Amino acid sequence: MNAKVLRVNGNQYYVHAQSGADVWKPYPTELRRIGPANAEDHANGIYDLGERVQVNFEGKWVESKIHGTVNNEYDVDLPGNRHGYVTAQNLRPSTAPPPAPPKAGVPPKPGFVSCAGKVEGRYATTGGLGSMQITFRSGKATVGGGLGDDEVFECWVSGEKIILHKPGDNPNVDMPIDINNDGTLQTPLGEIKKKGN
């Protein structure tokens, strides 16, 4: 839970916790900073989910990425398309330049073109238990449904097929949509109908 630091004594921090309690907590075992890990955190074996690191693998430092933690070990990529769990002593921050940003504006499949001007407006489910809404604007599609934050995708169309795509994402997570004869759209989550411009 969040807490406010009131006093510091070495690696011991006296904090006022969100629960209302005032207690001493040791860093890094029972206290972590809010926000991304910094150099001090790395020196104390703290890394963030998704952080690019180097892992000591068979005596060599190789580029990797953190996918999760279990107890005091980190789940990391290993050579040969493998994963493994390592302790913080076998990790260090990556020295590789960050990867290039994903290329936007490139169709996910040959033959597809931007939806801009072809599919526009607000579409939503017409009833039933679930609700979903997709707003198509200028080649982008904003998907919402009350289950969390809205997501924005690039929108691509070819004939009676639409693909909602996020640059850099695995193509297996693209959302395929069929254009029905009556102008409604058939999504993996059910039919949606145009409700507005």
C-alpha positions as CSV (number, residue, x, y, z in Angstrom):
1,M,0.0,0.0,0.0
2,N,1.1,3.6,-0.4
3,A,2.8,5.4,2.5
4,K,4.5,8.7,3.3
5,V,8.0,8.7,4.6
6,L,8.2,10.6,7.9
7,R,11.8,9.8,9.1
8,V,14.9,8.0,7.7
9,N,17.6,6.1,9.6
10,G,19.9,4.4,7.2
11,N,17.9,1.8,5.3
12,Q,15.0,2.0,7.8
13,Y,12.1,4.3,7.0
14,Y,9.4,5.5,9.4
15,V,6.3,5.7,7.3
16,H,2.6,6.7,7.7
17,A,0.8,4.0,5.8
18,Q,-2.5,4.4,3.9
19,S,-4.1,2.2,6.5
20,G,-3.3,4.8,9.2
21,A,-0.5,3.0,10.9
22,D,2.9,4.6,11.6
23,V,5.7,1.9,11.3
24,W,9.4,1.4,10.6
25,K,10.0,-0.5,7.3
26,P,13.3,-1.7,5.9
27,Y,14.3,-0.9,2.3
28,P,14.3,-2.8,0.0
29,T,12.6,-5.9,1.6
30,E,9.4,-4.1,2.9
31,L,9.6,-0.7,1.2
32,R,9.7,0.3,-2.5
33,R,9.6,3.7,-4.1
34,I,6.6,4.7,-6.2
35,G,7.6,4.9,-9.9
36,P,10.2,3.1,-12.0
37,A,13.2,1.5,-10.5
38,N,16.3,3.8,-10.4
39,A,20.0,3.0,-10.1
40,E,19.8,2.7,-6.3
41,D,16.9,0.2,-6.7
42,H,19.0,-1.8,-9.2
43,A,21.9,-1.9,-6.8
44,N,19.6,-3.4,-4.2
45,G,18.2,-6.0,-6.6
46,I,14.9,-4.3,-7.5
47,Y,13.8,-4.4,-11.2
48,D,10.4,-3.6,-12.8
49,L,8.1,-5.8,-14.8
50,G,9.0,-5.4,-18.5
51,E,12.3,-3.8,-17.8
52,R,15.2,-4.6,-20.2
53,V,18.1,-6.1,-18.4
54,Q,21.2,-8.3,-18.9
55,V,21.2,-11.7,-17.3
56,N,24.3,-13.8,-16.5
57,F,23.7,-16.9,-18.5
58,E,26.4,-19.6,-18.6
59,G,29.1,-17.0,-17.6
60,K,28.1,-14.4,-20.3
61,W,25.9,-11.4,-20.0
62,V,23.0,-11.5,-22.5
63,E,20.2,-9.1,-23.2
64,S,16.9,-10.0,-21.7
65,K,13.6,-8.7,-20.4
66,I,11.8,-9.2,-17.1
67,H,8.4,-11.0,-17.4
68,G,7.5,-11.5,-13.8
69,T,8.7,-12.4,-10.3
70,V,8.2,-15.4,-8.0
71,N,9.4,-15.0,-4.4
72,N,12.9,-13.4,-4.8
73,E,13.5,-14.5,-8.4
74,Y,12.8,-12.8,-11.8
75,D,11.3,-14.6,-14.8
76,V,13.6,-13.6,-17.8
77,D,14.2,-14.4,-21.4
78,L,17.1,-16.8,-22.0
79,P,18.8,-17.7,-25.3
80,G,17.0,-20.3,-27.5
81,N,13.5,-18.8,-26.9
82,R,13.5,-20.0,-23.3
83,H,12.5,-18.5,-20.0
84,G,14.2,-19.0,-16.6
85,Y,14.1,-17.7,-13.1
86,V,17.2,-15.9,-11.8
87,T,18.1,-14.0,-8.6
88,A,18.9,-10.3,-8.7
89,Q,22.6,-11.1,-8.3
90,N,22.5,-12.5,-11.9
91,L,20.9,-9.3,-13.3
92,R,22.1,-5.9,-14.3
93,P,20.6,-3.0,-16.2
94,S,20.7,-3.4,-20.0
95,T,23.3,-1.4,-21.9
96,A,21.6,-1.9,-25.3
97,P,19.9,1.1,-26.9
98,P,16.1,1.0,-26.6
99,P,14.2,-0.8,-29.4
100,A,12.9,1.3,-32.3
101,P,9.3,2.4,-31.8
102,P,6.8,0.2,-33.6
103,K,6.1,1.4,-37.2
104,A,2.7,3.0,-37.4
105,G,0.7,3.3,-40.6
106,V,1.8,0.0,-42.1
107,P,-1.0,-2.5,-42.9
108,P,-0.8,-5.7,-40.9
109,K,-1.6,-7.8,-44.0
110,P,-1.1,-7.2,-47.7
111,G,-4.2,-5.8,-49.5
112,F,-5.5,-3.8,-46.6
113,V,-5.9,-0.1,-46.6
114,S,-6.7,2.5,-43.9
115,C,-10.4,2.7,-42.8
116,A,-10.2,6.5,-43.0
117,G,-13.2,7.6,-45.0
118,K,-14.5,4.0,-45.5
119,V,-15.6,3.1,-42.0
120,E,-16.5,6.1,-39.8
121,G,-18.8,6.7,-36.8
122,R,-19.8,5.2,-33.5
123,Y,-20.9,1.5,-33.4
124,A,-22.3,-0.3,-30.4
125,T,-24.0,-3.5,-29.3
126,T,-27.8,-3.4,-29.7
127,G,-28.6,-5.2,-26.4
128,G,-27.9,-8.4,-24.5
129,L,-25.7,-8.8,-21.4
130,G,-22.5,-7.3,-22.6
131,S,-21.8,-3.9,-24.1
132,M,-19.1,-2.8,-26.5
133,Q,-18.6,0.4,-28.4
134,I,-16.2,1.1,-31.2
135,T,-15.7,4.6,-32.6
136,F,-14.1,4.8,-36.0
137,R,-12.4,8.2,-36.8
138,S,-9.8,9.0,-39.5
139,G,-8.3,5.5,-39.7
140,K,-8.3,4.9,-35.9
141,A,-10.7,2.8,-33.8
142,T,-11.4,3.5,-30.1
143,V,-12.7,0.4,-28.4
144,G,-14.6,0.7,-25.1
145,G,-17.0,-1.5,-23.2
146,G,-17.0,-0.5,-19.6
147,L,-14.4,-3.3,-18.7
148,G,-11.5,-0.9,-18.3
149,D,-9.7,1.9,-20.2
150,D,-10.6,2.5,-23.8
151,E,-8.0,1.2,-26.3
152,V,-7.0,2.9,-29.6
153,F,-6.1,0.7,-32.6
154,E,-5.2,1.4,-36.2
155,C,-8.1,0.4,-38.5
156,W,-7.5,-1.4,-41.8
157,V,-10.1,-2.7,-44.3
158,S,-10.1,-5.0,-47.3
159,G,-13.4,-5.9,-49.0
160,E,-15.7,-7.1,-46.2
161,K,-13.0,-7.5,-43.6
162,I,-11.7,-5.1,-41.0
163,I,-8.6,-5.5,-38.8
164,L,-8.0,-3.5,-35.7
165,H,-4.3,-3.5,-35.1
166,K,-1.8,-2.0,-32.6
167,P,1.7,-1.4,-34.1
168,G,4.3,-3.5,-32.4
169,D,1.8,-6.0,-31.0
170,N,1.7,-9.6,-31.9
171,P,-0.6,-10.0,-34.9
172,N,-2.4,-12.8,-33.1
173,V,-4.0,-10.1,-30.9
174,D,-5.4,-8.2,-33.8
175,M,-9.2,-7.9,-33.7
176,P,-10.8,-9.2,-36.9
177,I,-14.2,-7.8,-37.8
178,D,-16.6,-8.8,-40.7
179,I,-18.8,-6.2,-42.4
180,N,-22.3,-7.8,-42.7
181,N,-24.6,-7.2,-45.7
182,D,-26.9,-5.0,-43.6
183,G,-24.0,-2.7,-42.6
184,T,-23.6,-4.0,-39.1
185,L,-20.2,-5.3,-38.0
186,Q,-19.6,-8.8,-36.6
187,T,-16.9,-8.7,-33.9
188,P,-15.5,-11.6,-31.9
189,L,-17.7,-10.3,-29.1
190,G,-20.9,-10.0,-31.1
191,E,-22.6,-7.8,-33.5
192,I,-22.4,-4.0,-33.3
193,K,-24.5,-1.5,-35.2
194,K,-23.9,2.1,-36.3
195,K,-25.4,4.4,-33.6
196,G,-24.0,7.8,-34.6
197,N,-21.4,9.7,-36.6
